[in-house]
Amino acid sequence: MLPGASAAVLVAAGALACVRHGARARQVAMRNFTFEPRSIVVSPGDTVVWTNGDFVPHTATATDAAWDSRSVDGSGTWRWVATRTGRHAYYCVFHPNMQGTVEVR
């Protein structure tokens, strides 16, 4: 091995360890009048995709009114891009017992 080569390998490895992942899509099912999973952790820039597996419409509505899917019909989807860090509680307007959280960190 060339002198200093091991240092270059360590620097390169360190740079790779600091590389942030690309934005990902994370899935939440609206099924059996629940959100599955009920709680999800995502990174800023990730997209959360809610898919309605029930025969009735649902919503994914932030309790602080920051975002609202409006009515998502059966087999429909809605996407939200996470930008603000923190814990975001949400519920279904039509079925308030359906509750979930998205934690962005």
Sequence and secondary structure as in RCSB ss.txt:
>XXXX:A:sequence
MLPGASAAVLVAAGALACVRHGARARQVAMRNFTFEPRSIVVSPGDTVVWTNGDFVPHTATATDAAWDSRSVDGS
GTWRWVATRTGRHAYYCVFHPNMQGTVEVR
>XXXX:A:secstr
  TTHHHHHHHHHHHHHT      EEEEEEETTEEESSEEEE TT EEEEEE SSS B  EETTSS B   B TT
 EEEEE  S EEEEEE SS TT EEEEEE 
